[in-house]
Amino acid sequence: MQVIACFNIKGGVGKTASAVNLAYLSAKEGKRTLLWDLDSQGAATFYLRVKTLIKGGSKKLVRGRQDLLEVIRETDFEHLDLLPAYFSNRKIDIALSQSKNPTKRIAALIRSFEEDYDRLFLDCAPGLTLVSENIFEAANAVLAPTIPSTLAMRTLEQLRSHLDKNGPAGLMVLPFFCMVDRRKKLHKECISKTEAHPFRFLDTAIPYASAVEQMGLKRAPVHEYAANNEAAQAYSALWAELMSKL
Amino acid sequence: MTTNLLHLPEKSEPHRIFEQLKKHDQPTLRLVTDAPTEARIDYSDTYDWRIFRAGLTFKTNIGNPRVTLSLDDKDGRASAHFDCEKPIAFANQLPPGVFREKLYSITDVRRLLPIASVDEQVHPFRFLNEDEKTVVRGALISRETAGEGGIPLPTLVRLRGLRGYRSELDAALDLFRQSGAKPSPESELEDLVPVLERKPHLPRDLKVHLEDDEHATASAKRVFLRLLDEVEDQKQGILDDLDIEFVHDFRVAIRRTRSVLKNFARVFPDDDRIKFNKAFADLVRPSGPVRDRDVYLQKTDTYLQGLPAEAAADFAPLIDQAKRSRNQAQDNLVKLLREPEYAKLVKGWRKYLRSEDSDAHSTLPIRELAKKRIWKAYKRLREAGDAIEDHHEIERLHELRIDAKRLRYALEAFGSLFPDGSIKLLTKKLKALQDNLGDLQDLAVHQGLVAEHAEQLPASEGYRKALLAAGRMVAHLDALAVQERDRFHGLYATFREQEQHELYRRLFK
């Protein structure tokens, strides 16, 4: 089972939209795909019209495979399932910290259902937490959507520094530009400077598009209602590029 | 998530059903219908209903331009499906893959015979919750048999709850039950049984359970009657030329009959035994050329892969000749089965087996007789096998094959008198040896057939090339035979292992 995490220390960069759209494309290929919403905001869960879990979610996280499998919901899209968001990230962190191997608990859980799915996408909450440590242990690749701005590049540098010191060896980090507005000089300049960056950016950039913002209204992946839109096509290209690397 | 299959009352019209269901709409469970589609579904199975017996249904959805094959379970859920260009008659016509393996594991080499064709009107629907999320998917399927004068069939409801939405599925099921829906029978095919020409049946179990202290004649008669039923079961399939395995099973049943007659010579008076044995020998004889050619034609594709491409192409006229020759042999067999002598033999033999006159010949308990006969057959096989020093002694290998069959038939006919696990073990090792000897026999026969067909070829364009290709084929088959003969000693050594020998001694000496 391939495990792909969408993560950035900063919030509001397009993590959830990316996770949902890429998971959708994976399922379209006929691969059994699970999207795990690890952000208590529950945006991915909302997009896919599933209710968030309210009670006992973090306990289920620590208990094991069977309890997790019980809460999985099939989405409206063939081959795409969702593990809905739990109510509180704080409670997850507490539950993890109380378990054995607190930074590897999620990886152990993921291994327990690797026969059930071909691909697992993790939509992660922003910030460096015990959950994010778990993600780094579990993932084959970390996709880092990044808005082309100075602050965003600075945050990416913080992530790189953190992973150099604390991250598992050989973790594949794949930043890509998201919510790009090519009318903005700053965006263009930022993108042009990435050749020197230690992380190799993916070639595909996702443009800013109201069609993607409308995911909250349509409550569906962008390909379902705006397949010809530039952003939808960019996600398809991003998916192809990601697959060529994995 | 579970799929449920329901029947609706007769003459249920989909739009009325939907109207009725919509009256019960709630925010948490609201019905939405989608555009209907039409489909032609062809159902098929082997002549012995292997797919049906496996609890599955094989369907071909005749689409345009492609067809979809599916193996469905009893809830109508596709346990496997495959898109291809045209319908298939055999599992091995499919490209290698999961679907072919699954189908082949059930059907083996048997032909898929048509059972029924159904025209379907599929009315898909969904139930949504208050978030407009699909929680249950389903379809109402109106059906009738295909063609003119289509016979209406029960309307089906297929319901599937999405994972995690069990209570919604239960609520949807309740709604349908209130509309008069009832659980459907075990399989979709069961609805079709009243309109089928061929009905599903369980194949005959050739194993006859024998009692230790039963008299040998009484036991043998029960075995013979079962074998006779098996012979009769194949007749129509041979006449209709539905599947080459009918001829095979016909021959096996007759060979077993003759083998038991010979092996257990004391069970009937000699005159009767000789008379019936000869009659069955005459009966089985015309089926030999059919079976030889069927097996040959089945294997030619594999054989041709061992030739250079141009020789394989030049071989085509010989395959055509093989098919003509096979059809001629089939016509001869059909003629024999239609003759009064065949019906007379079957009737006479059945009457003989049921009459009390033949009862008292052997009062020896069957177990005692079985032990003696099996031990004798085993010893004979061992003596013949041990005497073969050079595995190129073709005649001796041919005789050994016959001895092996004799032992196998005796084990199978009277195996129920001995521990099941032991019989299975003995039969397994014997089968491996038999398969090798059988392959050798096939290769010898097929070399002969190639030569025969080459002689029969009409003079035509490509004739010389065909003759050359025939020569190359014979050489190729000879090389294959050398490989099989090289395997013989290893397989025979396994068969004659001390542990096996001890088991034969313990059970039968």
Chai-1 contact restraints between the chains, C-beta under 6 A:
chainA,res_idxA,chainB,res_idxB,connection_type,confidence,min_distance_angstrom,max_distance_angstrom,comment,restraint_id
A,R49,B,D131,contact,1.0,0.0,6.0,A-B,restraint_1
A,R49,B,K133,contact,1.0,0.0,6.0,A-B,restraint_2
A,R73,B,G164,contact,1.0,0.0,6.0,A-B,restraint_3
A,E74,B,L162,contact,1.0,0.0,6.0,A-B,restraint_4
A,E74,B,R163,contact,1.0,0.0,6.0,A-B,restraint_5
A,D76,B,T134,contact,1.0,0.0,6.0,A-B,restraint_6
